């Protein structure tokens, strides 16, 4: 199958990983990147702010013309895959449907939630014209249907079979990637990640933090000695997971998360996953056997302290978690197959 893929061409993004997964399962994938076309990152802050807050509606005519020109200059394709979809509005999807092409919307965010304001406004207006739309939680599935989506399928977030594989790491892991407890992720306003990590540090847990925007935290001066650098990708990301005795995974409450990509990536890469106890996490891993879960800072501290001092128990949980995530069949290739199969059912 020839697939026109509207998504990021940045080779350290999960969108790019999915495009490569589609290739690995036997499809020809042509990636066209609307983010590169609009070039948001190089634009002034006010440009990015206005378009984010208005759901990119003032960019729709420009993007529609660009997509149309890309389509008419391509050899025939069998399917269009839209990844994320925040930049792709109703007119664009309607034009693709007029060509008789099935069109998939892959979104593992929370496009119908309240956290991001109008960011997904254009996406929501386009929902009735997609062939298949994905959702990672029951609330999102229900809301997508209410907004007119014709076929919604539930998926898990996923790891990538190649880019999160421990085989990417050759030789010993360098000291800068070694830690007792690591968190790899972005500082997010109102989520309390910074305060949670600082509380662990004050109780004597040695923390390594990677990720962007941590300088925006009101605790930045206290956290700075534990911050090891910006966002990680590829082998560096895997090294930071393998080099940690315990890998924390934080949910976004504003995003109504019950699991995240870290839920899958950390055990697959070979790390010990430690996160908040949720219904999703408990359905994916046995608590204390394949992963470690907690309800609050006190339980997290106790679990981390116990595991830091018990290498045999850590290793048993780490190995069991890796086997379980394989058994769960939640890699990009498996998720992509399930989405494509839904089109023909």
C-alpha positions, 0 to 999 in steps of 0.5 A: 500500500502507498500511504501519504503520511501527513506528520512530522519529518523530525527523526526524533519524534514519535510521529516519525517513528510511526511512519517508519513502523508503517514502512517496516510492516510493508507499506510505501510511505511518503512523508509530507510535513505540515509543521515544516511547511508552516515552520512554526519554530522559526516564527516569532512567539506571537505568531505561534501563540495566536495560531495555537490559541485559534486552532490554526484556523487562519492557516487553513487556506494556506495548508489546504493549497499546499496539501492539494499541490502535494497530492496532485504531484504524487503518484497514486496513493491508497491511503492518507494518514494524518498524524496528530491532526491539529493543523489539518482542518475540515476543508483539507480532509474533505478535499482528500475524501473527494479523491476517494481515499480513505483517511486515518487520523492518528491522535494519542493526545487529548484533543477533546479535553480542556487542557489545550484550549482551542489547539484542536479546534480545526481537528474537531471540525474535520472529524466527520470526514475521517474514515478512522479516528483513534483514541487512547481513553474512553472519555475521548472515544465518547467525545469524538463520536459526539463530535461526529466521528464515524469510526473510532478505535481505541488504542494504547500508546506505544513504544517503537521496536527500533528506536527504543530498542536496547540494541541501540546501545553499544558498549558500557553506558557512560556515567552521565547517563547513570542514576539512581532515579531518572525522569525524562520529560518536560516541565509542565505548568500546573502538573506538580512534577517539579515539586514532586521531584524536589520532595524526593530529593529532599528526602535523600533520593538522587534524581537525574532530570532530562527535558525541556522547560525546566528553567520555567519552574519556580524550583529551578534553582533547587532542581538545576544541580539535578538537571542533566540536559534537554530532551533526549532521543535515539540511543541517548534516550535508551541510555538514560533509561538503561543507566537508571536504577528506577525510571519515573513516569509522570502522567498529565492530569490536565490531559486525563492520562491514565498511561503515557508513551513512557509506560511502554517505552521504559519497560521495552528499552529495559528500564524499571518503570515506576509511576502512579497507580491507575487502572491502565497501569494495573491492567498493563503490569502486575504491581511490584512484579512487572512495574512499581506503582504508587498513590502519593509521594510517601509511597513513591519514596518508600518504593524507590528507597527499597529498590535502590537498596535491593538490586536483585529485586530491581533486576527481577522487576525490570526483566519481568516488565520487559517481557510483559510489555512484549506480551502486551503487543503495544509496539508501533508496528502492532498498533499501526496494523490494528488501525489499518485493519480497521479500515477494511473491516 
